[in-house]
Amino acid sequence: MKLEHAERRKWCEEISGINKSLNPSKKNKEKSILDMKPSR
């Protein structure tokens, strides 16, 4: 992505907010990818 740092940071914060609203956790705490289990 060829964005200035401030633009990239704002974009990432917006995407993160969307993801949190779509996938709320019980404690509003982000999970580590290492803690996730495969869904098969």
C-alpha positions as CSV (number, residue, x, y, z in Angstrom):
1,M,0.0,0.0,0.0
2,K,1.4,3.3,-1.0
3,L,-0.1,5.5,1.7
4,E,1.4,8.0,4.0
5,H,1.8,6.7,7.5
6,A,-1.0,8.8,8.9
7,E,-3.4,7.7,6.2
8,R,-2.4,4.0,6.5
9,R,-2.9,4.2,10.3
10,K,-6.3,5.8,10.0
11,W,-7.4,3.2,7.4
12,C,-6.2,0.4,9.6
13,E,-8.1,1.8,12.6
14,E,-11.3,2.1,10.6
15,I,-11.0,-1.5,9.3
16,S,-10.2,-2.7,12.9
17,G,-13.3,-1.0,14.2
18,I,-15.4,-2.6,11.5
19,N,-14.0,-6.1,12.3
20,K,-14.6,-5.6,16.0
21,S,-18.2,-4.7,15.4
22,L,-18.7,-7.7,13.1
23,N,-16.9,-10.1,15.5
24,P,-17.4,-8.9,19.0
25,S,-15.6,-10.9,21.7
26,K,-16.9,-11.6,25.2
27,K,-14.3,-9.3,26.8
28,N,-13.7,-7.0,23.8
29,K,-10.2,-8.4,23.8
30,E,-8.4,-9.3,20.6
31,K,-7.4,-12.9,20.3
32,S,-4.0,-13.9,19.2
33,I,-3.9,-16.0,16.0
34,L,-2.0,-18.6,18.0
35,D,-5.0,-19.0,20.3
36,M,-7.5,-19.6,17.5
37,K,-8.5,-23.2,16.6
38,P,-9.3,-24.3,13.1
39,S,-13.0,-24.5,12.2
40,R,-13.4,-27.8,10.4
